Amino acid sequence: MSYLEVTLVLQALAYVQKMCAAVTSNKRTAKKLGDEWRRLEGSLREAHRIQRLGPMHAVALGSLRELADRTATFLGTFTQRNYARKVVNFAKDRDTFAALADELQQLMRTLDL
């Protein structure tokens, strides 16, 4: 696995963590999600350091980067206070948080991290 590929994924992970910290509503759920991404970042750095990532991980890393982009975009909706949006979308947002966390867990298992 090339240094550039892993660096791009790590940058995406750092951006998700930044977005998790920037939310102004659903802070507790965003913090839990951010903690998962932070844990993944540490594991990914270690796996790359000991050269445990190979070409077979390229698809999973690409999916991880895509998931990071989708997660950051979703979290961007929580950086502004909007009570009406919060009330209307509560159940949908809860389900989206859960789906993103599940997908992250699946990718972590795929990467064996």
URRA-V355038 format. One record per residue. N is the residue number from 1. PSI is psi in whole degrees, -180 to 180 (NA if undefined). Layout:
n,psi
N,PSI
N,PSI
This chain:
n,psi
1,130
2,154
3,-41
4,-44
5,-47
6,-39
7,-42
8,-40
9,-43
10,-36
11,-41
12,-41
13,-42
14,-37
15,-40
16,-43
17,-40
18,-43
19,-37
20,-38
21,-22
22,-9
23,149
24,-8
25,159
26,37
27,-41
28,-45
29,-41
30,-37
31,-43
32,-42
33,-42
34,-38
35,-39
36,-43
37,-37
38,-42
39,-41
40,-41
41,-45
42,-43
43,-40
44,-42
45,-44
46,-43
47,-39
48,-39
49,-41
50,12
51,44
52,-7
53,127
54,-173
55,-29
56,-15
57,-4
58,-43
59,-44
60,-39
61,-37
62,-42
63,-37
64,-41
65,-41
66,-43
67,-40
68,-42
69,-46
70,-39
71,-45
72,-41
73,-45
74,-45
75,-27
76,-25
77,-13
78,10
79,-3
80,140
81,122
82,96
83,-42
84,-43
85,-39
86,-45
87,-45
88,-40
89,14
90,-54
91,-41
92,-44
93,-42
94,-44
95,-37
96,-43
97,-46
98,-42
99,-41
100,-42
101,-41
102,-44
103,-38
104,-44
105,-40
106,-43
107,-36
108,-40
109,-40
110,-42
111,-7
112,48
113,NA
